[in-house]
Each structure stands twice: as C-alpha cells, then as structure tokens.
Amino acid sequence: MKKALVIAPQPFFSPRGTPFSVYYRTAVMAEKNVEIDLLTYGEGQDIDIPRVNIIRIPRFSILGNVKIGPSKLKLFLDIFIFLRAIRLLNRNEYHFVHAHEEAVFLCHFLKRFYKFKMVYDMHSSLPQQLTNFQFTRSSILIRLFEKMENACLHSADAVITICPDLYEYVDGIIKDKDKHILIENSLFDKVNVKSIGAGSLDCPGKTDDSKDTTYELAEGKQYVVYVGTLEPYQGIDLLVGAFRRVVDENPDAFLLIVGGTADQEAKYRKMAEENGIGRHCLFTGRVPQSLAKKYMQVASVLVSPRSSGTNTPLKIYEYLASGIPIVATDIHSHTQILDEDVAFLVKPQIQSMAEGLSSALNGGEKRKMVTSNARKLFEGKYSRRIYEEKIDKLLKILS
C-alpha cells in the first residue's frame, strides 16, 4: 500500500470556503489503496474518510476565522503547517506529497531534503490571487510569486489543474506536458462529518449561522433556484434586478436563493423589496448541503448569474447532472464548460438575464434538448467514472 502526505492549508471542513476538492481528491485516492495523512488547519470539522488520518495544527481561535484568499493569518498558520510537515516527513516515508495551493511553496523547499515525489494541486494562479484579493499592489512581490510558482510547476512530478483556462496557462509554462492533468471538481457526493457532541452531521457546512429550517414551498410555482455564496462576483444583484421582468411575464415564477451570510442575505432581501419582488423571493441563508440539494430538486430552472471570474463554479457540474435547465451568464468561467447546446446563455445584463430565464421557463422543446445534452456532457466528461480514471492516471505518473 502506498502512503502519501496531503497538505491542505485550509479550514477543513468549514462552510467558509469548504474545500470539496481536497475531500474528493483524498477520498478517491484512498479508495485506490493509498494510505493518507492529511495535514490541515485547526479550523473546521473532521470528516469520515477510510484510510485517511486528519492531522491538525493548533486552532488559534483567538485570531478569528480563516477567510478565502491570501491573508496575514494564513501566513502565520502556514509556519505551523511547515513545522508539522517536517515532523511528519522525519517520522514517515511517503511515496508522494500532495500539495494544495500555497502548500506547494513549502513542499518545493522540502523536496530537496526529503526526495519525495510532489503533486501540485493548482486551483488558481497564486500571483493572480494577490491582485484579485487586493493583498498587495507591489509589482516586486507579485513578480517574486510568479517566479516561485513557475519553479514549483517545473519541479513538481505531477500537476493538477481544475479548469481549461488554468490548464492552458500551465501548459504554456511547463515543458513536460505528460505530467499535467486536468481534473475538474465535478464530484458532489454526500460528505460525512464526524459526530460533534450530541448527534451526527451528514453534510458539510453546519455551523452556528447555518439553518436547519426547511421552508415550506408553495405548490404550483416555477422555482428559479440559485445555490452558492453571495459574494459580489456571483451576480446576485443582476439576478434580483432581472426577476422583476420575469415575474411580469410569468406570475408563477418564484426566486429561491440558497446560501450567503446573514448580512448578505439582508442586503439582497432589501434589494428584492425595493424591486417590488419581495413576495416572489425567498432567501434561505446558509444551509447544510443536504438541505441545499432538496431545494435544487424543486427547481424549474437552475441559475448561475456570475458576473466575473475565470475558474468554473463547482455548482455547474451538479447543475449539468440534474436534468434541470441551466441559465448562466456568457462569461469565460461558464463557457469553458457550457455552450448553447447545454444551457441558456445570457449576457451579464438585466434584460438579457430576464429573457433567458423566461425562455428557460417557457422553452418547451429547447428545455428538453438542453437538459438531455447537459446530462450526456456530464456523463461523458465529468462523471465519477471519468474522475476516477484521472486519479488512476495521476497515481500511474507517481508510480
């Protein structure tokens, strides 16, 4: 049996940017008879994964929660990740070390001393993150990160990217194309969280601000459902703005928005009231994964109104498999995966979004066509069978 060290400097498992990719990569590798030590932050909930031992650094709860993107808190916590990694490498012989995101910098340094094979699991370009999250404007620091990232890409024994845009970016840098695999984050099986106190949780994302309340949904409505975070780039303002026009044409249309913090929920509920559609909208806030799936199942249309970005939203893969028509903005993060054959694509504008939603609700034959094509696309390119084949290829590269 092979033994591997997975280093994931993230809150594992936490609703604040829950790392599904870490879970599914680790779980599927473990299914392939790999024994895994998973080194991660103290924040989060433990997950039941056979053959996986979750190892945490101290929580440091007094410093607050880890946020998405680069931060000083992450830099502090990564010192302890680094020290614990050294301790584990001294005690164990690992066939390979699987580094998620910025953990690759630590592994790149340690590789020269411990001679392990290294996997770089790359979800985004780290220099771009510094700019996108406004962590720094220093051109010197950004160029330094670019050089460090390129060095890690060259020294890695295998590189994983998660979307076509990132795949093309990396292929333009590395010489050995055979070590590079595109593995989309396309799995969405239930995740089993270990018992905490009384009771057991069967899904991620359960914290003090997540709601177990199941809202009674009226029958006879055409539900337009969005599931995800309510960050500005998700385009919720566009969706709310467009829905006034949708209701005018489709009185039975009802907007169900699942996710978001209490502050975000209040912000967009107020926007809906100002647009005169308060009675036609429900904001559930953040809910457990199992409840989010139940809300998706009542949808007449699933929508992704994202206004910017290059990485494909994780929800798109589940949308494709759902058998429910998709409305999505015609931007690169969507069109890497979607086209007019599998979805109703719209411009990131209120009028276009409204027209696309109405077309999807009333589309007749086109509804049937796009949902049928979407299921075929998912089964042919993104199903569990395809995912496992790619993990098999990764393990063969590392053999």
N, C-alpha and C positions, 0 to 999 in steps of 0.2 A: 504494500500500500504506500502510495506517495504521501509525503507530508508537506504542507505549504503554510506559509505565513501570509495572511491578508491584512494589510494596513489600511484602515479607513478612517482618516481624521475627520469624523462627522459625528453628530449626535445619532447614535444607532440604538434604538429605533425611536424617532421623535417626529411629531407632526410638523415641526418647524423645518421643512425640507427633508422629509423622510427619504432615506437613501434606498429606494427599491432596487436600484441596480446592484448595490452591494449585496443585498439579501439574495437576489435571484442568481447572481454570478456564483456566490458562495454555496448556495443550496444545490445548484445543479452540479458544480464541481464535486461537492461532497457525495452526490448521487453516483458520480463516476469513480467512486472508491478513492477519493482524496481526503486525507485527514487534515483538518484545518484549524489553526489558531487564528482567530480574528481579533486584531488589536484595534481598539477604537476609543472614543472619548467616554468620559464617565456619564454624560447626559444621555438619557434615552431608556428604553425598555428592552429587557432581554427577550430573545426570540428562540423558540424551539427549532433547532436545525440539527438533525442527526449528523454525527461525526464533526461537529463544529464546536470549538471551545471559545467562548467570547471572553476576551481579556480587556479590562478597562483601566484607564489611568484614573487618578482621583477626580471627583466631580467638580470641586471648586465652585459650589453653588453660590457662594457669596459674590462671585463675579458675574452672575447672570447667565442667561441662555446664549448659546452659540447661534448666531444669525447666518443666513445664507450669504455667501460671498466672502472675500478676504476681510480679515479684522485683526486687531491687535490681540484680542482674546485667543483667536486661533493660533497666532504666532506663539503666545505663551504656552498654550496647551500642547503645541507640537514639540516643545522642548521635552515634555514628559513622554510623548509618543516616541521620540528619538531615543531617550534613555531606556525605556521599556523594551524597545526593539532590540537594542544592543544586548540587554539581559537575555531576551529570548533567543537571539542568534548564538549567544555563548552557550546556552543550555541545550539547544536542539539543532539537529541537522535538517534543514529544509531543502526540499528539491527545488522549490522556487518561491519567490516572494512576489506577491501581487499587490502593487501599489496603486491606490485610488487617488486621483487628483494630485495635490501638492505633496503627498507622501512620497512621490517619485523622487523629489529632491533629496530626501533623507536616504532613500534606497540607493540612489545613484552614488552617493558618497560611501555608503556602507558596502556596496558591492565589491569594491576593490580590495576590501579586507576579508570578506567572508565568502567571496567567489560563488554566490548563488546566482541562479537564473532569475531575471527580473521581468515582470509583466507591468507595463504602464497602461493602466485603465484610464483613458483620457476622455473626460466628459466635456471639456471646453479648453480653449487656449488660455492658460493662466495669465499671460501678459494682457490679453484682452479683458480678463476679469478685473484686473487692476484699474482699467479705464472704465469699464461698464459700471462697476460698483463705486466709482469715484474714490477709490482707496488712495490713489496718488496721481499727480499730474507730472511727476518727474520723468522726463524723457530718458534720463540716465538709468533710473531704476527699471523702467519698462524695457529698455534695451538689454539690461542685465538679465531680466527674467526671460527674455526671448532667447538669449544665448544659453541660459541654463536649461530651458525647456528643450531646445534643439539638441543639446548634449545628451539629455535624458532619452530623447527619441532615438538617437543614434546608438546609445549604449544598451537600450532595452533589448531583451531577447524576443519579446513579443509586445505588440502594441494593439490595444483595443480602442476603437473609436465608436461613437454611438449614433452618428447620423451622416448622411452623404456629404454635407458641407464640410464637416470636420475631417472626414475620410480623405477628401480631395486635398484639404490643407496639409494633412500629414504626409500624404503620398508625394506632395511637392517638395518635401524636406528630406525624407529618408531614402536611402539607396536600396536597401533590401526590402522590396515590396512584399515578399513572401511571408514576412513575419508580422504583417499588418492585417488585422481582421476587423470588419465592420460587424459589430454585434449590437443591434438596436435593443433598447429597453422595452421589449414588446411583451413581456410576461406580466400577468396580473392575477395570479393565483392568490388565494387567501393566505395571509401571513398569521401564524400562531404566536401570540405573545404569551410569555410565561405568566403564571399567576402572581398577582401582587396583592398581598393582604387577602381579604375575603373575595372569593370569586375569581374568575379567569376571563381574560380578554381574548377574543378570537380574531382580532384585527388590529392594525396599527392605528396610531393617531388618537388614542384615547387619553386625554388629559383633563385637567380641571376646566378648561374652556371648550372642550368638545361636548356635544349634546347627544344624549341618547333619545331625546324626544322624537317620536315618529309622528310627523304631521299627517292628519287625515286629508287626503287629496280628493277633491270632488270628482265624481264620475262625469263623463261626457265632455271633458276638457281635452284640448290638444296641447300637451305639455311640451314646451321648448325647454330643454334641460342643459344647464352648464354645470360641470363638476370640476373644481380645481381651486387654486389660490385666487385671491382678488387683488393681486399686485397690479400697479398701473399698466404694465405692458400687456396684461391679459385682455384689455379692450372691453371691460365691463361697461364703461361709460358709453361706448359705441353700441353695445347690445341693448342697454336700457333706453338710449335715445331712439334706437330703431323700433323698439317694440310698440311704441305709441301708434305707429303707422300699421304695424302688423295687426294690432287689436282692431283698428278701424276696419280692416278688410276681413278679419277672422275673429268675430266676437267671442268664440270659444277658446281662443289661444290663451295660454297661461304660461308665464315665465317662472321657472324654478331654478334658483341659483344656489348651488350647494358648495359651501366652503367659505374660507375667509375668517379673519379675526373679528371680534366684536366691534371694533372701531370701523373696520372696512365695511362690515355688514350695515352699520348705522349710516355710513356715508352714502352707500348706494341705495339703501331704502329711502333715504331723504330725496335722492335724485329721482327715484321712481315716483314718489309722491308729487314732486314738482313737475314731472312729465305727465301727471294725470293717470298713471297706470298702477297706483298703489294696490288697487283691488285685483289686479291681474298679475301680481308678482308675489313670490314667497322666497325669502332669504333664510336658509336654514342655519347658516353659520357652519363652523367646522363640525363634522360628524364622523363617527367611525367608518371605516372602509366598507363594512358590510351594509351599513345603512345607506351610504352613497350609492352602492350598487343597486339597492332596491329602488332608489329614486330614478336611476338611469333606466330601469326596466319599464317605467311608466311613460317614457318619452315617446312623443311622436316625431321629434327632431332632436338631435344632439348638436350642440353648437360649440365652436371654438373661435371666439372673436379676436384672438390675439392680434395686437397692432404692431409688434416689433419682435425681433429675435431671429436667430439662425438655427438653433437646436430644435428638433421636432418635439412637441409636447408629448409626454408619456401617454396622456389620455387618448391620443389619436389612434393608437394601436387597439385599445379596448373599444373605441368607437367603431373601428373597421370591423371588428368581430361581432358587433352587437346585433346586426340585422336591422338597424335603425338608420335612417338617412342622416347624413352629416352636412352641416353648413359650416364653412370655415373661410377665413379671410385668405385672399390670394396673395400671401406673402411667402418668402422663401422657407420659413420654418415649417410651413404646411406643404408647400408644393414640392418639397423633396420627396414626399410620400404620396400626396393626394393630387389627383387631376380631375377633370370634368367627368370622367367615366365613373369615378367612385364617390364623388361628393358634389355638393352645390357650392362652388367657389364664388366669393363676392369680394368686391373692393373694400378696403377698410374705411368705409364711409357709411353714414347713417342710411341714406337712400338705398344704396346697393345692398346693405345688410338686411333692410326691411324687405326688399324684393326677393332676396334669396331665401329668407325664412318663409315668406308667403308661398314661394314656388315649391319649397320642400314640403310644406303642409298640404298643398293642393296639387302636387305634381303628378299624381296618377301613375302613368307608365314609367316616367322618369324616376320616380321614387323607387319603384321595383327594380329598375335597371341598376341604379347606383348602389343600392343595398346588396344586390346579388353580386355585382362586380367587386364591391368592397370586401365581402366575405371571401371571395376567390383570391383576392390580393393578399388578404391576411393569411389564409391557409397556405398559399404558395410561397410567401416571403417572410412571414413574421410569426408563425405558429411555434408552439413548444418544440415540435419536431425539428424545425429549422434552427431554433435557438440551440437545442442540444447538439445538433450537427456542428455548429460553430464552436461550441465548447469542446467538442471532440477534436476539432482541428487545432484549437489552442493547445490542448494537452499533448497533441502529437508534436507540435512545434517545440514544446518544452521537454519532450521525452529524450 
